[in-house]
């Protein structure tokens, strides 16, 4: 992932907007980076994940459920730290570049701060591969109920979406959804790490329901942001804005349904006469 230190924007025809670039060749900065260049590599990773989901429970059911507290703690801690690193890189580099939080076109630039954002976005994409381990832990621990459609759809689709982002627009306004997602994942994986430390710590984790609330806010904000950028005719691919907003809508429904089922008020049982 070598790059030069030039501050010159390159790659766009003189009069072309970024709407043109999204259907043009991939971003030159990330074109040859690991797991970015070929869609077949992405398809192979995704197929492996779905095969694990399909056949993993049948294999694991032959054995006793594993506790895996130490591996779970280490994985969760590592994911929290990785997301914290990505968050800090995106935040500090975007501030240094004076990025707009409402409309920031993607410029194909090799300047140091732009490359910090581009590299952080690549790590954000790779983190979605590491998140597949969440599913593996569910399988090995026999947590079948947590292998829901929401869980599998979320993990598999995010992997594909982040690949497309890193391949075509790994900087500009793409940084904002990643920034917000990393912030939530710092809290989420911090919670997961703490939950492995036993009852003495678990009694302080009463705030789990608010994680789902934060995720709902994230998706709602994503729809709002994409809508306002489209209305303002921001110099970002209209196709990317509209499809991104539409992608968020099922998650609002699915996470909302999960929240109500898990934390909604339940009707009080009536005494039998």
CORMOZI-V400868 format. One record per helix or strand of 3 or more residues. SS is the DSSP state (A for helix, B for strand). FROM is the first residue (numbers start at 1). LEN is the number of residues. Records with the same first field share a line. If there is no record, write none. Layout:
# CORMOZI-V400868
SS=FROM-LEN ; FROM-LEN
This chain:
# CORMOZI-V400868
A=18-4 ; 39-22 ; 69-29 ; 112-19 ; 132-9 ; 144-3 ; 149-20 ; 174-22 ; 199-4 ; 208-24 ; 238-26
